[in-house]
Amino acid sequence: MAQGEPQEGDETYTIDNINFSVEKEIADLIPGFQIEYYKGLFQKGYAVYVDGASRSC
């Protein structure tokens, strides 16, 4: 994940009033994904999961 402006041809999704863009080539390769915001004691941020992927290491 990187911060930047969407490029022409990117797929754009709005989740909780925040826009996320994915390169079309990448969006075509994955069946779907989830973006979750987490806030812990020492960390906070977004996590991106590909549908069907395990959430543990």
C-alpha positions in Angstrom: 0.0 0.0 0.0 1.3 3.5 -0.8 -0.1 7.0 -0.5 -0.6 8.8 -3.8 -3.0 10.1 -6.4 -5.0 7.6 -8.4 -3.6 7.1 -11.9 -5.7 6.7 -15.1 -7.2 3.3 -15.3 -7.0 2.5 -11.6 -9.9 0.9 -9.8 -11.1 3.2 -7.0 -13.1 2.0 -3.9 -14.6 4.2 -1.1 -14.7 2.6 2.3 -15.8 4.7 5.3 -15.4 7.9 3.2 -11.8 7.1 2.4 -10.8 6.4 -1.2 -8.5 3.5 -2.1 -7.1 2.9 -5.5 -5.7 -0.3 -7.0 -3.8 -0.7 -10.2 -6.1 -2.3 -12.8 -3.5 -5.1 -13.5 -3.5 -6.0 -9.8 -7.2 -5.8 -9.4 -7.6 -8.2 -12.3 -5.4 -10.8 -10.6 -7.2 -11.0 -7.2 -10.7 -12.2 -6.6 -11.4 -9.5 -4.0 -9.9 -7.9 -0.9 -10.8 -6.4 2.4 -9.3 -3.3 3.9 -9.6 -3.0 7.7 -8.5 -0.3 10.1 -6.9 -1.4 13.3 -6.0 0.5 16.4 -3.9 -1.2 19.1 -2.0 0.0 22.1 1.1 0.8 20.2 0.1 0.6 16.5 -2.7 1.8 14.3 -3.2 1.7 10.5 -4.8 -0.2 7.7 -4.4 -3.9 6.8 -5.2 -5.3 3.4 -6.3 -8.9 3.0 -6.9 -10.8 -0.2 -10.1 -12.8 0.0 -9.4 -16.3 1.1 -6.0 -15.5 2.6 -5.2 -16.4 6.1 -4.8 -13.5 8.6 -2.1 -15.1 10.6 1.6 -15.5 9.9 
